[in-house]
Amino acid sequence: MKITRELLLIILAFFAIYVIWGSTYLLNKIAVQEIPPLFLSSSRFTFAGIIIFIIAKFLKLPIKITRKQFLNNLLAGFLFLTYGNGVFVWALKYVDSGFAALEASSLPLVVLILMRILYKQKIHKLALLGVFLGILGIYLLVSQQEITTGENTLLGIMMISTCIISWAFASIFVSRADLSKSYFVNSGYQMFTAGISLSFFSLLVDETWKSPMDWSSTTMSAMLLLIVFGSIVAFTAFNFLLKKVSPEKVSTSAYVNPIIALLLGWYILDEKISQQSIIAAVILLIGVYFINSSKNKKVS
């Protein structure tokens, strides 16, 4: 099979959202120990957005967009980043990064259900089995007493669930919305507007802002990796894929992200992986696989 330029870009983009995003759970967990969560996300996305616009100008990419495209990017940025990521990072103060990644692996299930609700998309028998397994896996995951007894842990788990819904809805919205032809520029607008709104919410809840000059070297390294790879590279790849393949296929990053996050959290942060979490992960990911296998069979 001949690999075209577009196919190569799709493969590289999937690598970015699979592997790079899998590591961002760890990086956010490291940074949020020192930096307030909303301020962390605000700094990350504001800087990333500015860098994207500078690069776009250097590459002579047109950054002018229509009012409708701006409003669509504003909404997408809020759903993906202001709420979907900002609240998620806040929850990481109370939930292990690997556990959070496992919970987020239910994204394909949520996308499927929303597609059914919003567009009456038929759910095939194999996908229904996937939904059942997904719900069972989530229940086993979040019902562990040793996990839910920590201070604010249950609240963190619940808020992550709302972030997943926000991210799923945004994925469907972006796949159909009128946006700039430049995925890079779209990422810039979404990140910059989300960064500004997150700074507003950070001030609203009276977070203490800390100058980057006062960050530890570990936090600074984590933030640089989040800005360059987690934001600019991976999020642009994500926007690209949403226009090239179906939202359900893009959401399959949930297959790999939890594995990367669990291993990194265990190896670097010494996070514990319970036997019930492993069982829940296997059931949940099998459910996600059935959901997407059903979709693939329909297409073929």
Disulfide bonds with the S-S distance in Angstrom:
none
